[in-house]
């Protein structure tokens, strides 16, 4: 099993999904710091969880652009690339982040 590692130029995006919410963060593993963190709890959209995940991805992409991050490595962890996780990744791509 290969370990996914992020750098300051190409950080790792980690995903955590609960029954109600999804959260993601940009992590620089070289320095051991979290660059950006966001959760769907803060999203005002009252749609379905999959829709909230897409909006979360777009908001994360906006925050990443302000920190001059254009590329990232997507670490979905043990979650299948399906539903909320897929919607989050598509939102990041739509916001201009190259995964």
N, C-alpha and C positions, 0 to 999 in steps of 0.2 A: 504494500500500500504506500503510495507516494504522499508526502506531506506537502500541502500548499503553503508557500511562503510569500509574503508581501514585502516590498521594499518602499522606500520613500518616493521613488519615481512611479512605482506600480504597486500600490497598496492592496492588501487583501480585504475583500468585503465578506464579513461573517454575517450569518443569518441566524436568528432565533425566532421560532414560531411557537406560539401557544394556541390554545383553543380560541382565544378572543383577539389577540394582537400579533403583529409581526414587528420585529425590530432588526436593524442592520447597522453595522459600523465599519468604517474604514480603519484598518490596522496596519501600522508600520512595524513589522516583526523584527527588523534590524535594530531599531531603537526601543522596541517594546512599548509603544505608545498608541493610543487610540486617537486618530486624527479627527474623525467626524462620527457622531452617533445620533441615531434618530429612531423613533418608534411611531407606530400607527396610532398610538394613543393621542398624539398631538394633532393628527389629521382631522380637520373639521368635516370632511366628507362622511355622510351617514349612510353610505352605500354598503354593499356587501364586502366582506373581508378581502376578496380578490381585487376589487376595485380600489380599496384603501391601500393595498400593497403596491399597486401600479402608481398611485399618487405619491406614495412614500418613496418609490424609486426615482420619480421625477424630482422630488424635493431634495433627496440626497444628491442627485446629479447637480442641481443648482448649487448646493453647498460645496460640492467638490470642485466645481468650476471656479468658485471664488478663491479656493486654495490652490488653483492651477493644477488640478488632477484631471487628466484626460483618459488615462488607462488604469485598469484595475484587474485583479484576479478574483474571480467569484468562487467563494468557498461556501457551498450549500450545506456542509456538514453531513449529517445523517438523513437530511430531508430529501425526498424525491424532488426532481425538477418538474414540478406539477403544481397547479393551483396558485397559491399565494407566492411561492418561491419563484415560479416562472413569471408571474405578473411583476414582481419586484425587479427581476432581471430585465424584463422588457421595458419597464419604466426607466431604469438606469440607461439603457441603450437609447431610448427615446430622448432622454435628457442630454445625450452626447457623450456618455462614458463608453469607451471601447472595452468590452470584456473579452 
